[in-house]
């Protein structure tokens, strides 16, 4: 909640946090060109 208030971004609590991380990683890898500038420095 505090993070949401400080950033004005929506924050959701995942039912299964590990699965959420795996899914997010998969999305980032599938779209590596799109996210390259923020993922690779």
N, CA, C and O atoms as a GROMACS GRO file, in nm:
protein
  164
    1UNK      N    1   0.083  -0.119   0.000
    1UNK     CA    2   0.000   0.000   0.000
    1UNK      C    3   0.087   0.126   0.000
    1UNK      O    4   0.060   0.221  -0.073
    2UNK      N    5   0.190   0.125   0.082
    2UNK     CA    6   0.278   0.241   0.088
    2UNK      C    7   0.346   0.267  -0.046
    2UNK      O    8   0.358   0.382  -0.088
    3UNK      N    9   0.389   0.161  -0.111
    3UNK     CA   10   0.453   0.175  -0.242
    3UNK      C   11   0.356   0.238  -0.342
    3UNK      O   12   0.395   0.325  -0.420
    4UNK      N   13   0.233   0.196  -0.338
    4UNK     CA   14   0.132   0.251  -0.428
    4UNK      C   15   0.110   0.400  -0.401
    4UNK      O   16   0.095   0.479  -0.494
    5UNK      N   17   0.107   0.437  -0.276
    5UNK     CA   18   0.086   0.578  -0.240
    5UNK      C   19   0.205   0.664  -0.284
    5UNK      O   20   0.185   0.775  -0.333
    6UNK      N   21   0.325   0.615  -0.267
    6UNK     CA   22   0.445   0.692  -0.300
    6UNK      C   23   0.464   0.707  -0.451
    6UNK      O   24   0.515   0.809  -0.497
    7UNK      N   25   0.424   0.605  -0.528
    7UNK     CA   26   0.450   0.606  -0.672
    7UNK      C   27   0.327   0.641  -0.756
    7UNK      O   28   0.340   0.664  -0.876
    8UNK      N   29   0.210   0.644  -0.696
    8UNK     CA   30   0.085   0.664  -0.769
    8UNK      C   31   0.065   0.558  -0.877
    8UNK      O   32   0.004   0.586  -0.981
    9UNK      N   33   0.115   0.439  -0.852
    9UNK     CA   34   0.097   0.325  -0.942
    9UNK      C   35   0.015   0.219  -0.871
    9UNK      O   36   0.024   0.205  -0.749
   10UNK      N   37  -0.066   0.144  -0.946
   10UNK     CA   38  -0.142   0.037  -0.882
   10UNK      C   39  -0.050  -0.076  -0.838
   10UNK      O   40   0.045  -0.111  -0.909
   11UNK      N   41  -0.078  -0.133  -0.722
   11UNK     CA   42   0.000  -0.244  -0.669
   11UNK      C   43  -0.096  -0.358  -0.639
   11UNK      O   44  -0.200  -0.337  -0.576
   12UNK      N   45  -0.062  -0.477  -0.685
   12UNK     CA   46  -0.146  -0.594  -0.662
   12UNK      C   47  -0.066  -0.699  -0.586
   12UNK      O   48   0.052  -0.720  -0.614
   13UNK      N   49  -0.129  -0.764  -0.491
   13UNK     CA   50  -0.066  -0.872  -0.416
   13UNK      C   51  -0.099  -1.002  -0.488
   13UNK      O   52  -0.215  -1.040  -0.501
   14UNK      N   53   0.005  -1.069  -0.536
   14UNK     CA   54  -0.014  -1.192  -0.613
   14UNK      C   55  -0.057  -1.306  -0.522
   14UNK      O   56  -0.009  -1.319  -0.409
   15UNK      N   57  -0.148  -1.388  -0.572
   15UNK     CA   58  -0.189  -1.506  -0.498
   15UNK      C   59  -0.074  -1.605  -0.488
   15UNK      O   60  -0.055  -1.668  -0.384
   16UNK      N   61   0.002  -1.617  -0.595
   16UNK     CA   62   0.116  -1.708  -0.601
   16UNK      C   63   0.237  -1.628  -0.649
   16UNK      O   64   0.263  -1.620  -0.769
   17UNK      N   65   0.312  -1.568  -0.556
   17UNK     CA   66   0.422  -1.479  -0.593
   17UNK      C   67   0.528  -1.543  -0.682
   17UNK      O   68   0.576  -1.478  -0.775
   18UNK      N   69   0.563  -1.666  -0.658
   18UNK     CA   70   0.665  -1.732  -0.740
   18UNK      C   71   0.619  -1.745  -0.884
   18UNK      O   72   0.696  -1.720  -0.977
   19UNK      N   73   0.496  -1.783  -0.903
   19UNK     CA   74   0.442  -1.795  -1.039
   19UNK      C   75   0.439  -1.658  -1.107
   19UNK      O   76   0.464  -1.648  -1.227
   20UNK      N   77   0.408  -1.553  -1.032
   20UNK     CA   78   0.406  -1.418  -1.089
   20UNK      C   79   0.545  -1.378  -1.138
   20UNK      O   80   0.559  -1.316  -1.244
   21UNK      N   81   0.648  -1.413  -1.062
   21UNK     CA   82   0.786  -1.383  -1.103
   21UNK      C   83   0.822  -1.460  -1.228
   21UNK      O   84   0.882  -1.404  -1.321
   22UNK      N   85   0.786  -1.587  -1.233
   22UNK     CA   86   0.817  -1.670  -1.350
   22UNK      C   87   0.746  -1.616  -1.474
   22UNK      O   88   0.806  -1.607  -1.581
   23UNK      N   89   0.620  -1.581  -1.459
   23UNK     CA   90   0.545  -1.527  -1.574
   23UNK      C   91   0.605  -1.394  -1.621
   23UNK      O   92   0.620  -1.372  -1.741
   24UNK      N   93   0.639  -1.307  -1.527
   24UNK     CA   94   0.697  -1.178  -1.563
   24UNK      C   95   0.831  -1.194  -1.631
   24UNK      O   96   0.862  -1.122  -1.726
   25UNK      N   97   0.912  -1.288  -1.584
   25UNK     CA   98   1.041  -1.315  -1.647
   25UNK      C   99   1.021  -1.366  -1.788
   25UNK      O  100   1.093  -1.326  -1.880
   26UNK      N  101   0.925  -1.454  -1.806
   26UNK     CA  102   0.895  -1.506  -1.940
   26UNK      C  103   0.852  -1.395  -2.035
   26UNK      O  104   0.894  -1.393  -2.151
   27UNK      N  105   0.770  -1.305  -1.987
   27UNK     CA  106   0.726  -1.192  -2.071
   27UNK      C  107   0.845  -1.105  -2.109
   27UNK      O  108   0.858  -1.064  -2.224
   28UNK      N  109   0.932  -1.077  -2.012
   28UNK     CA  110   1.050  -0.994  -2.040
   28UNK      C  111   1.141  -1.062  -2.141
   28UNK      O  112   1.194  -0.995  -2.230
   29UNK      N  113   1.160  -1.193  -2.129
   29UNK     CA  114   1.248  -1.264  -2.223
   29UNK      C  115   1.188  -1.270  -2.363
   29UNK      O  116   1.261  -1.260  -2.462
   30UNK      N  117   1.058  -1.287  -2.372
   30UNK     CA  118   0.993  -1.291  -2.503
   30UNK      C  119   0.997  -1.155  -2.572
   30UNK      O  120   0.992  -1.147  -2.695
   31UNK      N  121   1.007  -1.050  -2.494
   31UNK     CA  122   1.008  -0.914  -2.548
   31UNK      C  123   1.139  -0.844  -2.515
   31UNK      O  124   1.141  -0.726  -2.479
   32UNK      N  125   1.248  -0.917  -2.526
   32UNK     CA  126   1.378  -0.865  -2.485
   32UNK      C  127   1.415  -0.736  -2.556
   32UNK      O  128   1.467  -0.643  -2.493
   33UNK      N  129   1.389  -0.727  -2.684
   33UNK     CA  130   1.421  -0.604  -2.758
   33UNK      C  131   1.346  -0.484  -2.700
   33UNK      O  132   1.400  -0.374  -2.690
   34UNK      N  133   1.224  -0.507  -2.662
   34UNK     CA  134   1.140  -0.399  -2.609
   34UNK      C  135   1.191  -0.350  -2.473
   34UNK      O  136   1.189  -0.230  -2.444
   35UNK      N  137   1.237  -0.443  -2.388
   35UNK     CA  138   1.277  -0.410  -2.252
   35UNK      C  139   1.429  -0.404  -2.233
   35UNK      O  140   1.476  -0.385  -2.121
   36UNK      N  141   1.504  -0.421  -2.340
   36UNK     CA  142   1.649  -0.429  -2.330
   36UNK      C  143   1.710  -0.308  -2.258
   36UNK      O  144   1.801  -0.324  -2.176
   37UNK      N  145   1.661  -0.191  -2.287
   37UNK     CA  146   1.722  -0.070  -2.230
   37UNK      C  147   1.709  -0.062  -2.078
   37UNK      O  148   1.791   0.002  -2.012
   38UNK      N  149   1.608  -0.126  -2.021
   38UNK     CA  150   1.594  -0.123  -1.875
   38UNK      C  151   1.646  -0.250  -1.809
   38UNK      O  152   1.670  -0.250  -1.688
   39UNK      N  153   1.663  -0.357  -1.886
   39UNK     CA  154   1.708  -0.483  -1.828
   39UNK      C  155   1.859  -0.501  -1.835
   39UNK      O  156   1.919  -0.564  -1.747
   40UNK      N  157   1.920  -0.449  -1.938
   40UNK     CA  158   2.063  -0.472  -1.961
   40UNK      C  159   2.137  -0.340  -1.958
   40UNK      O  160   2.106  -0.248  -2.033
   41UNK      N  161   2.233  -0.331  -1.870
   41UNK     CA  162   2.315  -0.209  -1.861
   41UNK      C  163   2.461  -0.244  -1.870
   41UNK      O  164   2.546  -0.155  -1.864
   0.00000   0.00000   0.00000
